[in-house]
C-alpha cells in the first residue's frame, strides 16, 4: 500500500511540474539570453574585466561588443559601469541612457545610474530610479535592494559607499 501511494505521488508530481511554467525574476545583465543565440565573447570578457576592476580593458571589449551588436543594452550598461568606476561621469551617463533607450526596464542600468546620481550628491534622482525598479520588479529584485540600501546609507552619511 505504501509503495502504491509513493508511486502515485511521484507520478502526480511529475505531471504537475513538467507542464508548469517556471517563472523567475531574471537578472540584470542577461535577461534576454537565449541558448540559441550566438555568444558575444567581447561582452562576456568585458563584463568579467569590469567586475575584476580592470575597467579600461573592459571598455575595449565592450566597445567591440556594441560594434557587433549596437542594440545590446547589457553592453551599454557595462560601459556605463566601467566609465563610472573610472570617474568618467559624462561618459557613464551617455552609456546608461543608451542602455535605457534600448531597454527601459533594464534592472542593472537603473541601479547603476542611481549609484551615479548618489556619487554626484543627487539622491532625489537616484530615488527616481529606485521607484522605477519598484515598478518593474515590485521591490523583490537584487538591484532594488542594493540601490535602496545605497540611498539609505547615503542619507545617513552623505557619502557613497562601494563606489
Secondary structure, DSSP 8 states (H G I E B T S, - for coil): -HHHHHHHHHHHHHHHHHSS-------SS-TT--TTS---HHHHHHHHHHHTT-HHHHHHHHHHHHHH-TT-HHHHHHHHHHHHHTT-HHHHHHHHHHHHHH-TT-HHHHHHHHHHHHHTT-HHHHHHHHHHHHHHHTT-SHHHHHHHHHHHHHHHHSS-S--
